[in-house]
């Protein structure tokens, strides 16, 4: 926390931070493409997208792949 901080805050959903020293939500990393970050305060992504879903960077949940599309890594 910065000098004078009242309380710490967690990184928002869709982000993570694997190092101490953040001073704002802008210091959090967007969740990596192909992964999702479903809760606040993560130190790593929640996990990879499951088959039949896709995950653009910065998402907090998986997205179902429409039936008329294919997914390529």
DOTI-133538 format. One record per atom (N, C-alpha, C, O): residue in one letter; x, y, z; residue number from 0. Coordinates in Angstrom, 2 decimals, m for minus. Atoms other than C-alpha are relative to their C-alpha. Layout:
BEGIN
<r><aa>A</aa><east>X</east><north>Y</north><up>Z</up><i>NUM</i></r>
...
end
This chain:
BEGIN
<r><aa>X</aa><east>0.84</east><north>m1.19</north><up>0.00</up><i>0</i></r>
<r><aa>X</aa><east>0.00</east><north>0.00</north><up>0.00</up><i>0</i></r>
<r><aa>X</aa><east>0.88</east><north>1.25</north><up>0.00</up><i>0</i></r>
<r><aa>X</aa><east>2.02</east><north>1.24</north><up>0.47</up><i>0</i></r>
<r><aa>X</aa><east>m0.69</east><north>m1.28</north><up>m0.03</up><i>1</i></r>
<r><aa>X</aa><east>1.02</east><north>3.58</north><up>m0.51</up><i>1</i></r>
<r><aa>X</aa><east>m0.13</east><north>0.64</north><up>1.37</up><i>1</i></r>
<r><aa>X</aa><east>m1.02</east><north>0.28</north><up>2.15</up><i>1</i></r>
<r><aa>X</aa><east>0.07</east><north>m0.71</north><up>m1.28</up><i>2</i></r>
<r><aa>X</aa><east>1.69</east><north>5.86</north><up>2.45</up><i>2</i></r>
<r><aa>X</aa><east>m1.38</east><north>0.63</north><up>0.16</up><i>2</i></r>
<r><aa>X</aa><east>m1.90</east><north>1.25</north><up>m0.76</up><i>2</i></r>
<r><aa>X</aa><east>1.30</east><north>m0.58</north><up>m0.29</up><i>3</i></r>
<r><aa>X</aa><east>m1.59</east><north>6.90</north><up>4.07</up><i>3</i></r>
<r><aa>X</aa><east>m1.18</east><north>m0.87</north><up>m0.42</up><i>3</i></r>
<r><aa>X</aa><east>m2.33</east><north>m0.46</north><up>m0.24</up><i>3</i></r>
<r><aa>X</aa><east>1.10</east><north>0.88</north><up>0.42</up><i>4</i></r>
<r><aa>X</aa><east>m3.61</east><north>3.98</north><up>2.69</up><i>4</i></r>
<r><aa>X</aa><east>m0.81</east><north>m0.45</north><up>1.21</up><i>4</i></r>
<r><aa>X</aa><east>m0.24</east><north>m0.76</north><up>2.26</up><i>4</i></r>
<r><aa>X</aa><east>0.89</east><north>0.41</north><up>m1.07</up><i>5</i></r>
<r><aa>X</aa><east>m6.62</east><north>3.08</north><up>4.82</up><i>5</i></r>
<r><aa>X</aa><east>m0.12</east><north>m1.51</north><up>0.07</up><i>5</i></r>
<r><aa>X</aa><east>m0.16</east><north>m2.09</north><up>1.15</up><i>5</i></r>
<r><aa>X</aa><east>0.15</east><north>1.45</north><up>0.04</up><i>6</i></r>
<r><aa>X</aa><east>m6.95</east><north>m0.53</north><up>3.69</up><i>6</i></r>
<r><aa>X</aa><east>0.48</east><north>m0.51</north><up>m1.36</up><i>6</i></r>
<r><aa>X</aa><east>0.42</east><north>0.21</north><up>m2.35</up><i>6</i></r>
<r><aa>X</aa><east>m0.39</east><north>0.57</north><up>1.29</up><i>7</i></r>
<r><aa>X</aa><east>m5.60</east><north>m2.86</north><up>0.98</up><i>7</i></r>
<r><aa>X</aa><east>m1.23</east><north>m0.35</north><up>m0.83</up><i>7</i></r>
<r><aa>X</aa><east>m2.33</east><north>m0.50</north><up>m0.29</up><i>7</i></r>
<r><aa>X</aa><east>1.07</east><north>0.38</north><up>0.91</up><i>8</i></r>
<r><aa>X</aa><east>m7.71</east><north>m3.73</north><up>m2.03</up><i>8</i></r>
<r><aa>X</aa><east>0.49</east><north>m1.16</north><up>m0.86</up><i>8</i></r>
<r><aa>X</aa><east>1.69</east><north>m1.29</north><up>m1.10</up><i>8</i></r>
<r><aa>X</aa><east>m0.35</east><north>1.15</north><up>0.83</up><i>9</i></r>
<r><aa>X</aa><east>m7.78</east><north>m6.87</north><up>m4.17</up><i>9</i></r>
<r><aa>X</aa><east>m0.12</east><north>0.36</north><up>m1.48</up><i>9</i></r>
<r><aa>X</aa><east>m0.90</east><north>1.23</north><up>m1.86</up><i>9</i></r>
<r><aa>X</aa><east>0.14</east><north>m0.16</north><up>1.45</up><i>10</i></r>
<r><aa>X</aa><east>m7.27</east><north>m7.04</north><up>m7.92</up><i>10</i></r>
<r><aa>X</aa><east>m1.41</east><north>m0.44</north><up>m0.40</up><i>10</i></r>
<r><aa>X</aa><east>m1.95</east><north>m1.38</north><up>0.17</up><i>10</i></r>
<r><aa>X</aa><east>1.37</east><north>0.35</north><up>0.41</up><i>11</i></r>
<r><aa>X</aa><east>m10.65</east><north>m7.15</north><up>m9.72</up><i>11</i></r>
<r><aa>X</aa><east>m0.09</east><north>m1.30</north><up>m0.79</up><i>11</i></r>
<r><aa>X</aa><east>0.92</east><north>m1.84</north><up>m1.24</up><i>11</i></r>
<r><aa>X</aa><east>0.23</east><north>1.17</north><up>0.85</up><i>12</i></r>
<r><aa>X</aa><east>m12.19</east><north>m10.12</north><up>m11.51</up><i>12</i></r>
<r><aa>X</aa><east>0.56</east><north>0.27</north><up>m1.38</up><i>12</i></r>
<r><aa>X</aa><east>0.55</east><north>1.40</north><up>m1.86</up><i>12</i></r>
<r><aa>X</aa><east>m0.57</east><north>m0.15</north><up>1.33</up><i>13</i></r>
<r><aa>X</aa><east>m10.58</east><north>m10.77</north><up>m14.88</up><i>13</i></r>
<r><aa>X</aa><east>1.47</east><north>0.38</north><up>0.01</up><i>13</i></r>
<r><aa>X</aa><east>2.09</east><north>0.55</north><up>m1.04</up><i>13</i></r>
<r><aa>X</aa><east>m1.41</east><north>m0.36</north><up>m0.14</up><i>14</i></r>
<r><aa>X</aa><east>m7.14</east><north>m9.88</north><up>m13.49</up><i>14</i></r>
<r><aa>X</aa><east>0.65</east><north>m0.86</north><up>1.08</up><i>14</i></r>
<r><aa>X</aa><east>m0.03</east><north>m1.59</north><up>1.81</up><i>14</i></r>
<r><aa>X</aa><east>m0.76</east><north>0.66</north><up>m1.07</up><i>15</i></r>
<r><aa>X</aa><east>m4.41</east><north>m11.31</north><up>m11.25</up><i>15</i></r>
<r><aa>X</aa><east>1.26</east><north>0.80</north><up>0.25</up><i>15</i></r>
<r><aa>X</aa><east>1.63</east><north>1.66</north><up>m0.55</up><i>15</i></r>
<r><aa>X</aa><east>m1.28</east><north>m0.64</north><up>m0.33</up><i>16</i></r>
<r><aa>X</aa><east>m1.22</east><north>m10.14</north><up>m9.56</up><i>16</i></r>
<r><aa>X</aa><east>0.82</east><north>m1.02</north><up>0.76</up><i>16</i></r>
<r><aa>X</aa><east>0.41</east><north>m1.48</north><up>1.83</up><i>16</i></r>
<r><aa>X</aa><east>m0.83</east><north>1.04</north><up>m0.60</up><i>17</i></r>
<r><aa>X</aa><east>1.60</east><north>m12.55</north><up>m8.74</up><i>17</i></r>
<r><aa>X</aa><east>1.20</east><north>0.56</north><up>0.76</up><i>17</i></r>
<r><aa>X</aa><east>2.11</east><north>m0.19</north><up>1.11</up><i>17</i></r>
<r><aa>X</aa><east>m1.10</east><north>m0.63</north><up>m0.72</up><i>18</i></r>
<r><aa>X</aa><east>3.90</east><north>m10.05</north><up>m7.01</up><i>18</i></r>
<r><aa>X</aa><east>m0.57</east><north>1.03</north><up>0.98</up><i>18</i></r>
<r><aa>X</aa><east>m1.61</east><north>1.63</north><up>0.69</up><i>18</i></r>
<r><aa>X</aa><east>0.46</east><north>m1.06</north><up>m0.89</up><i>19</i></r>
<r><aa>X</aa><east>3.51</east><north>m7.73</north><up>m4.00</up><i>19</i></r>
<r><aa>X</aa><east>0.39</east><north>1.37</north><up>m0.57</up><i>19</i></r>
<r><aa>X</aa><east>1.17</east><north>1.45</north><up>m1.51</up><i>19</i></r>
<r><aa>X</aa><east>m0.41</east><north>m1.35</north><up>0.36</up><i>20</i></r>
<r><aa>X</aa><east>3.75</east><north>m3.97</north><up>m4.37</up><i>20</i></r>
<r><aa>X</aa><east>m0.95</east><north>0.76</north><up>m0.90</up><i>20</i></r>
<r><aa>X</aa><east>m0.59</east><north>1.84</north><up>m1.37</up><i>20</i></r>
<r><aa>X</aa><east>0.96</east><north>m0.74</north><up>0.83</up><i>21</i></r>
<r><aa>X</aa><east>0.66</east><north>m2.98</north><up>m6.36</up><i>21</i></r>
<r><aa>X</aa><east>m0.51</east><north>1.22</north><up>0.76</up><i>21</i></r>
<r><aa>X</aa><east>m0.72</east><north>1.16</north><up>1.97</up><i>21</i></r>
<r><aa>X</aa><east>0.53</east><north>m1.20</north><up>m0.64</up><i>22</i></r>
<r><aa>X</aa><east>m0.57</east><north>0.53</north><up>m5.67</up><i>22</i></r>
<r><aa>X</aa><east>m1.33</east><north>0.43</north><up>m0.59</up><i>22</i></r>
<r><aa>X</aa><east>m1.94</east><north>1.39</north><up>m0.11</up><i>22</i></r>
<r><aa>X</aa><east>1.31</east><north>m0.30</north><up>0.58</up><i>23</i></r>
<r><aa>X</aa><east>m3.67</east><north>0.57</north><up>m7.89</up><i>23</i></r>
<r><aa>X</aa><east>m0.47</east><north>m1.19</north><up>m0.83</up><i>23</i></r>
<r><aa>X</aa><east>0.33</east><north>m2.08</north><up>m1.13</up><i>23</i></r>
<r><aa>X</aa><east>0.49</east><north>1.09</north><up>0.87</up><i>24</i></r>
<r><aa>X</aa><east>m5.92</east><north>m1.75</north><up>m9.95</up><i>24</i></r>
<r><aa>X</aa><east>0.73</east><north>m0.05</north><up>m1.34</up><i>24</i></r>
<r><aa>X</aa><east>0.76</east><north>m1.10</north><up>m1.98</up><i>24</i></r>
<r><aa>X</aa><east>m0.76</east><north>m0.01</north><up>1.25</up><i>25</i></r>
<r><aa>X</aa><east>m3.85</east><north>m0.68</north><up>m12.97</up><i>25</i></r>
<r><aa>X</aa><east>1.27</east><north>m0.85</north><up>0.08</up><i>25</i></r>
<r><aa>X</aa><east>1.84</east><north>m1.19</north><up>m0.95</up><i>25</i></r>
<r><aa>X</aa><east>m1.17</east><north>0.85</north><up>m0.18</up><i>26</i></r>
<r><aa>X</aa><east>m0.98</east><north>m2.72</north><up>m11.50</up><i>26</i></r>
<r><aa>X</aa><east>m0.33</east><north>m1.48</north><up>m0.11</up><i>26</i></r>
<r><aa>X</aa><east>0.58</east><north>m2.31</north><up>m0.11</up><i>26</i></r>
<r><aa>X</aa><east>0.42</east><north>1.39</north><up>0.17</up><i>27</i></r>
<r><aa>X</aa><east>m3.00</east><north>m5.94</north><up>m11.89</up><i>27</i></r>
<r><aa>X</aa><east>0.15</east><north>m0.38</north><up>m1.47</up><i>27</i></r>
<r><aa>X</aa><east>0.02</east><north>0.46</north><up>m2.35</up><i>27</i></r>
<r><aa>X</aa><east>m0.18</east><north>0.49</north><up>1.37</up><i>28</i></r>
<r><aa>X</aa><east>m2.40</east><north>m8.09</north><up>m14.98</up><i>28</i></r>
<r><aa>X</aa><east>m1.32</east><north>m0.56</north><up>m0.52</up><i>28</i></r>
<r><aa>X</aa><east>m2.02</east><north>m1.26</north><up>0.20</up><i>28</i></r>
<r><aa>X</aa><east>1.18</east><north>0.61</north><up>0.61</up><i>29</i></r>
<r><aa>X</aa><east>m5.23</east><north>m8.94</north><up>m17.38</up><i>29</i></r>
<r><aa>X</aa><east>0.20</east><north>m1.50</north><up>m0.05</up><i>29</i></r>
<r><aa>X</aa><east>1.31</east><north>m1.98</north><up>m0.30</up><i>29</i></r>
<r><aa>X</aa><east>m0.06</east><north>1.45</north><up>0.11</up><i>30</i></r>
<r><aa>X</aa><east>m6.03</east><north>m12.62</north><up>m17.31</up><i>30</i></r>
<r><aa>X</aa><east>0.46</east><north>m0.34</north><up>m1.41</up><i>30</i></r>
<r><aa>X</aa><east>0.02</east><north>0.28</north><up>m2.38</up><i>30</i></r>
<r><aa>X</aa><east>m0.57</east><north>0.40</north><up>1.28</up><i>31</i></r>
<r><aa>X</aa><east>m4.14</east><north>m14.34</north><up>m20.12</up><i>31</i></r>
<r><aa>X</aa><east>m1.07</east><north>m0.59</north><up>m0.92</up><i>31</i></r>
<r><aa>X</aa><east>m1.98</east><north>m1.28</north><up>m0.45</up><i>31</i></r>
<r><aa>X</aa><east>0.89</east><north>0.62</north><up>0.96</up><i>32</i></r>
<r><aa>X</aa><east>m6.00</east><north>m15.29</north><up>m23.29</up><i>32</i></r>
<r><aa>X</aa><east>0.09</east><north>m1.52</north><up>0.10</up><i>32</i></r>
<r><aa>X</aa><east>1.18</east><north>m2.07</north><up>0.25</up><i>32</i></r>
<r><aa>X</aa><east>0.03</east><north>1.45</north><up>m0.16</up><i>33</i></r>
<r><aa>X</aa><east>m7.08</east><north>m18.93</north><up>m23.11</up><i>33</i></r>
<r><aa>X</aa><east>m0.20</east><north>m0.43</north><up>1.44</up><i>33</i></r>
<r><aa>X</aa><east>m0.31</east><north>m1.63</north><up>1.73</up><i>33</i></r>
<r><aa>X</aa><east>0.21</east><north>0.24</north><up>m1.43</up><i>34</i></r>
<r><aa>X</aa><east>m7.54</east><north>m18.63</north><up>m19.32</up><i>34</i></r>
<r><aa>X</aa><east>m1.07</east><north>0.95</north><up>0.51</up><i>34</i></r>
<r><aa>X</aa><east>m1.41</east><north>1.91</north><up>m0.17</up><i>34</i></r>
<r><aa>X</aa><east>0.96</east><north>m0.90</north><up>m0.62</up><i>35</i></r>
<r><aa>X</aa><east>m10.10</east><north>m17.03</north><up>m17.00</up><i>35</i></r>
<r><aa>X</aa><east>0.38</east><north>0.24</north><up>1.45</up><i>35</i></r>
<r><aa>X</aa><east>1.06</east><north>m0.58</north><up>2.07</up><i>35</i></r>
<r><aa>X</aa><east>m0.31</east><north>m0.41</north><up>m1.37</up><i>36</i></r>
<r><aa>X</aa><east>m9.86</east><north>m15.25</north><up>m13.63</up><i>36</i></r>
<r><aa>X</aa><east>m1.32</east><north>0.36</north><up>0.67</up><i>36</i></r>
<r><aa>X</aa><east>m1.77</east><north>1.50</north><up>0.59</up><i>36</i></r>
<r><aa>X</aa><east>1.38</east><north>m0.15</north><up>m0.44</up><i>37</i></r>
<r><aa>X</aa><east>m13.19</east><north>m15.73</north><up>m11.85</up><i>37</i></r>
<r><aa>X</aa><east>m0.25</east><north>0.73</north><up>1.31</up><i>37</i></r>
<r><aa>X</aa><east>m1.39</east><north>1.05</north><up>1.62</up><i>37</i></r>
<r><aa>X</aa><east>0.25</east><north>m0.70</north><up>m1.26</up><i>38</i></r>
<r><aa>X</aa><east>m12.66</east><north>m14.02</north><up>m8.51</up><i>38</i></r>
<r><aa>X</aa><east>1.02</east><north>1.11</north><up>0.21</up><i>38</i></r>
<r><aa>X</aa><east>1.99</east><north>1.22</north><up>m0.54</up><i>38</i></r>
<r><aa>X</aa><east>m0.90</east><north>m1.10</north><up>m0.33</up><i>39</i></r>
<r><aa>X</aa><east>m10.96</east><north>m11.00</north><up>m6.95</up><i>39</i></r>
<r><aa>X</aa><east>1.21</east><north>m0.53</north><up>0.77</up><i>39</i></r>
<r><aa>X</aa><east>1.12</east><north>m1.56</north><up>1.44</up><i>39</i></r>
<r><aa>X</aa><east>m1.17</east><north>0.30</north><up>m0.81</up><i>40</i></r>
<r><aa>X</aa><east>m7.47</east><north>m11.15</north><up>m5.48</up><i>40</i></r>
<r><aa>X</aa><east>0.79</east><north>m1.22</north><up>m0.40</up><i>40</i></r>
<r><aa>X</aa><east>1.45</east><north>m1.82</north><up>0.45</up><i>40</i></r>
<r><aa>X</aa><east>m0.73</east><north>1.19</north><up>0.44</up><i>41</i></r>
<r><aa>X</aa><east>m5.99</east><north>m13.96</north><up>m7.57</up><i>41</i></r>
<r><aa>X</aa><east>1.48</east><north>0.27</north><up>m0.18</up><i>41</i></r>
<r><aa>X</aa><east>1.88</east><north>1.38</north><up>m0.54</up><i>41</i></r>
<r><aa>X</aa><east>m1.44</east><north>m0.10</north><up>0.26</up><i>42</i></r>
<r><aa>X</aa><east>m2.24</east><north>m14.61</north><up>m7.74</up><i>42</i></r>
<r><aa>X</aa><east>0.38</east><north>m0.72</north><up>m1.30</up><i>42</i></r>
<r><aa>X</aa><east>1.52</east><north>m0.65</north><up>m1.74</up><i>42</i></r>
<r><aa>X</aa><east>m0.17</east><north>0.65</north><up>1.30</up><i>43</i></r>
<r><aa>X</aa><east>m2.65</east><north>m16.67</north><up>m10.93</up><i>43</i></r>
<r><aa>X</aa><east>m1.39</east><north>m0.22</north><up>m0.59</up><i>43</i></r>
<r><aa>X</aa><east>m2.38</east><north>m0.19</north><up>0.15</up><i>43</i></r>
<r><aa>X</aa><east>1.31</east><north>0.25</north><up>0.59</up><i>44</i></r>
<r><aa>X</aa><east>m5.45</east><north>m17.36</north><up>m13.44</up><i>44</i></r>
<r><aa>X</aa><east>m0.68</east><north>m1.20</north><up>0.66</up><i>44</i></r>
<r><aa>X</aa><east>m0.02</east><north>m2.12</north><up>1.14</up><i>44</i></r>
<r><aa>X</aa><east>0.77</east><north>1.10</north><up>m0.58</up><i>45</i></r>
<r><aa>X</aa><east>m8.24</east><north>m19.65</north><up>m12.18</up><i>45</i></r>
<r><aa>X</aa><east>0.29</east><north>m1.30</north><up>m0.73</up><i>45</i></r>
<r><aa>X</aa><east>0.44</east><north>m2.34</north><up>m0.10</up><i>45</i></r>
<r><aa>X</aa><east>m0.31</east><north>1.19</north><up>0.78</up><i>46</i></r>
<r><aa>X</aa><east>m7.57</east><north>m22.07</north><up>m15.00</up><i>46</i></r>
<r><aa>X</aa><east>m0.17</east><north>0.24</north><up>m1.49</up><i>46</i></r>
<r><aa>X</aa><east>m0.58</east><north>1.32</north><up>m1.91</up><i>46</i></r>
<r><aa>X</aa><east>0.17</east><north>m0.12</north><up>1.44</up><i>47</i></r>
<r><aa>X</aa><east>m7.59</east><north>m22.74</north><up>m18.73</up><i>47</i></r>
<r><aa>X</aa><east>m1.46</east><north>m0.19</north><up>m0.39</up><i>47</i></r>
<r><aa>X</aa><east>m2.25</east><north>m0.76</north><up>0.36</up><i>47</i></r>
<r><aa>X</aa><east>1.35</east><north>0.22</north><up>0.52</up><i>48</i></r>
<r><aa>X</aa><east>m10.74</east><north>m22.68</north><up>m20.82</up><i>48</i></r>
<r><aa>X</aa><east>m0.20</east><north>m1.48</north><up>m0.27</up><i>48</i></r>
<r><aa>X</aa><east>0.72</east><north>m2.18</north><up>m0.69</up><i>48</i></r>
<r><aa>X</aa><east>0.35</east><north>1.40</north><up>0.25</up><i>49</i></r>
<r><aa>X</aa><east>m12.48</east><north>m26.03</north><up>m21.08</up><i>49</i></r>
<r><aa>X</aa><east>m0.34</east><north>m0.19</north><up>m1.46</up><i>49</i></r>
<r><aa>X</aa><east>m0.66</east><north>0.78</north><up>m2.15</up><i>49</i></r>
<r><aa>X</aa><east>0.41</east><north>0.26</north><up>1.37</up><i>50</i></r>
<r><aa>X</aa><east>m13.17</east><north>m27.73</north><up>m24.41</up><i>50</i></r>
<r><aa>X</aa><east>m1.44</east><north>0.50</north><up>m0.23</up><i>50</i></r>
<r><aa>X</aa><east>m2.31</east><north>0.31</north><up>0.63</up><i>50</i></r>
<r><aa>X</aa><east>1.31</east><north>m0.53</north><up>0.32</up><i>51</i></r>
<r><aa>X</aa><east>m16.15</east><north>m26.08</north><up>m26.10</up><i>51</i></r>
<r><aa>X</aa><east>m0.22</east><north>1.43</north><up>0.47</up><i>51</i></r>
<r><aa>X</aa><east>m1.31</east><north>1.98</north><up>0.30</up><i>51</i></r>
<r><aa>X</aa><east>0.07</east><north>m1.37</north><up>m0.48</up><i>52</i></r>
<r><aa>X</aa><east>m15.40</east><north>m22.67</north><up>m24.56</up><i>52</i></r>
<r><aa>X</aa><east>1.22</east><north>0.77</north><up>m0.49</up><i>52</i></r>
<r><aa>X</aa><east>2.21</east><north>0.17</north><up>m0.90</up><i>52</i></r>
<r><aa>X</aa><east>m1.16</east><north>m0.83</north><up>0.31</up><i>53</i></r>
<r><aa>X</aa><east>m13.09</east><north>m19.75</north><up>m25.32</up><i>53</i></r>
<r><aa>X</aa><east>0.11</east><north>1.11</north><up>1.04</up><i>53</i></r>
<r><aa>X</aa><east>m0.86</east><north>1.45</north><up>1.71</up><i>53</i></r>
<r><aa>X</aa><east>m0.26</east><north>m1.02</north><up>m1.01</up><i>54</i></r>
<r><aa>X</aa><east>m11.52</east><north>m17.05</north><up>m23.15</up><i>54</i></r>
<r><aa>X</aa><east>0.93</east><north>1.08</north><up>m0.55</up><i>54</i></r>
<r><aa>X</aa><east>2.14</east><north>0.90</north><up>m0.53</up><i>54</i></r>
<r><aa>X</aa><east>m0.87</east><north>m1.13</north><up>0.35</up><i>55</i></r>
<r><aa>X</aa><east>m10.28</east><north>m13.73</north><up>m24.54</up><i>55</i></r>
<r><aa>X</aa><east>0.68</east><north>0.54</north><up>1.25</up><i>55</i></r>
<r><aa>X</aa><east>0.20</east><north>0.31</north><up>2.36</up><i>55</i></r>
<r><aa>X</aa><east>m0.72</east><north>m0.58</north><up>m1.14</up><i>56</i></r>
<r><aa>X</aa><east>m7.79</east><north>m11.90</north><up>m22.31</up><i>56</i></r>
<r><aa>X</aa><east>m0.92</east><north>0.90</north><up>0.82</up><i>56</i></r>
<r><aa>X</aa><east>m1.73</east><north>1.64</north><up>0.27</up><i>56</i></r>
<r><aa>X</aa><east>0.72</east><north>m0.89</north><up>m0.91</up><i>57</i></r>
<r><aa>X</aa><east>m9.27</east><north>m10.18</north><up>m19.26</up><i>57</i></r>
<r><aa>X</aa><east>m1.39</east><north>m0.47</north><up>0.42</up><i>57</i></r>
<r><aa>X</aa><east>m2.13</east><north>0.30</north><up>1.04</up><i>57</i></r>
<r><aa>X</aa><east>1.33</east><north>0.49</north><up>m0.37</up><i>58</i></r>
<r><aa>X</aa><east>m12.36</east><north>m12.38</north><up>m18.79</up><i>58</i></r>
<r><aa>X</aa><east>0.00</east><north>m0.65</north><up>1.37</up><i>58</i></r>
<r><aa>X</aa><east>1.00</east><north>m1.20</north><up>1.83</up><i>58</i></r>
<r><aa>X</aa><east>0.17</east><north>0.65</north><up>m1.30</up><i>59</i></r>
<r><aa>X</aa><east>m13.70</east><north>m13.61</north><up>m15.47</up><i>59</i></r>
<r><aa>X</aa><east>m0.82</east><north>m1.28</north><up>m0.11</up><i>59</i></r>
<r><aa>X</aa><east>m1.12</east><north>m1.91</north><up>0.91</up><i>59</i></r>
<r><aa>X</aa><east>0.75</east><north>1.24</north><up>0.20</up><i>60</i></r>
<r><aa>X</aa><east>m15.64</east><north>m16.52</north><up>m16.99</up><i>60</i></r>
<r><aa>X</aa><east>0.25</east><north>m0.53</north><up>m1.41</up><i>60</i></r>
<r><aa>X</aa><east>0.69</east><north>0.21</north><up>m2.28</up><i>60</i></r>
<r><aa>X</aa><east>m0.15</east><north>0.59</north><up>1.32</up><i>61</i></r>
<r><aa>X</aa><east>m15.53</east><north>m18.91</north><up>m19.92</up><i>61</i></r>
<r><aa>X</aa><east>m1.23</east><north>0.34</north><up>m0.85</up><i>61</i></r>
<r><aa>X</aa><east>m2.31</east><north>0.59</north><up>m0.32</up><i>61</i></r>
<r><aa>X</aa><east>1.07</east><north>m0.33</north><up>0.92</up><i>62</i></r>
<r><aa>X</aa><east>m17.65</east><north>m18.23</north><up>m23.00</up><i>62</i></r>
<r><aa>X</aa><east>m0.25</east><north>m1.20</north><up>m0.91</up><i>62</i></r>
<r><aa>X</aa><east>0.70</east><north>m1.70</north><up>m1.52</up><i>62</i></r>
<r><aa>X</aa><east>0.27</east><north>1.14</north><up>0.88</up><i>63</i></r>
<r><aa>X</aa><east>m19.42</east><north>m21.06</north><up>m24.89</up><i>63</i></r>
<r><aa>X</aa><east>0.30</east><north>0.35</north><up>m1.46</up><i>63</i></r>
<r><aa>X</aa><east>m0.01</east><north>1.44</north><up>m1.93</up><i>63</i></r>
<r><aa>X</aa><east>m0.27</east><north>m0.18</north><up>1.42</up><i>64</i></r>
<r><aa>X</aa><east>m18.25</east><north>m21.47</north><up>m28.47</up><i>64</i></r>
<r><aa>X</aa><east>m1.29</east><north>m0.22</north><up>m0.77</up><i>64</i></r>
<r><aa>X</aa><east>m1.93</east><north>m1.26</north><up>m0.62</up><i>64</i></r>
<r><aa>X</aa><east>1.22</east><north>0.20</north><up>0.80</up><i>65</i></r>
<r><aa>X</aa><east>m21.17</east><north>m20.92</north><up>m30.87</up><i>65</i></r>
<r><aa>X</aa><east>0.14</east><north>m1.24</north><up>m0.88</up><i>65</i></r>
<r><aa>X</aa><east>1.24</east><north>m1.57</north><up>m1.33</up><i>65</i></r>
<r><aa>X</aa><east>m0.03</east><north>1.27</north><up>0.71</up><i>66</i></r>
<r><aa>X</aa><east>m22.09</east><north>m24.11</north><up>m32.70</up><i>66</i></r>
<r><aa>X</aa><east>0.50</east><north>0.11</north><up>m1.44</up><i>66</i></r>
<r><aa>X</aa><east>0.98</east><north>m0.88</north><up>m2.01</up><i>66</i></r>
<r><aa>X</aa><east>m0.45</east><north>m0.14</north><up>1.40</up><i>67</i></r>
<r><aa>X</aa><east>m21.22</east><north>m22.69</north><up>m36.14</up><i>67</i></r>
<r><aa>X</aa><east>1.43</east><north>0.57</north><up>m0.11</up><i>67</i></r>
<r><aa>X</aa><east>1.82</east><north>1.05</north><up>m1.17</up><i>67</i></r>
<r><aa>X</aa><east>m1.38</east><north>m0.47</north><up>m0.02</up><i>68</i></r>
<r><aa>X</aa><east>m17.63</east><north>m21.72</north><up>m35.12</up><i>68</i></r>
<r><aa>X</aa><east>0.92</east><north>m1.13</north><up>0.43</up><i>68</i></r>
<r><aa>X</aa><east>0.49</east><north>m2.10</north><up>1.06</up><i>68</i></r>
<r><aa>X</aa><east>m1.03</east><north>0.92</north><up>m0.50</up><i>69</i></r>
<r><aa>X</aa><east>m14.40</east><north>m23.62</north><up>m34.54</up><i>69</i></r>
<r><aa>X</aa><east>1.01</east><north>0.83</north><up>0.79</up><i>69</i></r>
<r><aa>X</aa><east>1.14</east><north>2.03</north><up>0.57</up><i>69</i></r>
<r><aa>X</aa><east>m1.03</east><north>m0.68</north><up>m0.79</up><i>70</i></r>
<r><aa>X</aa><east>m11.64</east><north>m22.75</north><up>m32.06</up><i>70</i></r>
<r><aa>X</aa><east>1.36</east><north>m0.55</north><up>m0.39</up><i>70</i></r>
<r><aa>X</aa><east>1.57</east><north>m1.76</north><up>m0.44</up><i>70</i></r>
<r><aa>X</aa><east>m1.37</east><north>0.38</north><up>0.27</up><i>71</i></r>
<r><aa>X</aa><east>m7.99</east><north>m22.77</north><up>m32.98</up><i>71</i></r>
<r><aa>X</aa><east>0.89</east><north>0.63</north><up>1.06</up><i>71</i></r>
<r><aa>X</aa><east>0.66</east><north>1.77</north><up>1.45</up><i>71</i></r>
<r><aa>X</aa><east>m0.88</east><north>m0.56</north><up>m1.04</up><i>72</i></r>
<r><aa>X</aa><east>m5.21</east><north>m22.31</north><up>m30.40</up><i>72</i></r>
<r><aa>X</aa><east>0.81</east><north>1.17</north><up>m0.50</up><i>72</i></r>
<r><aa>X</aa><east>1.59</east><north>1.75</north><up>0.25</up><i>72</i></r>
end
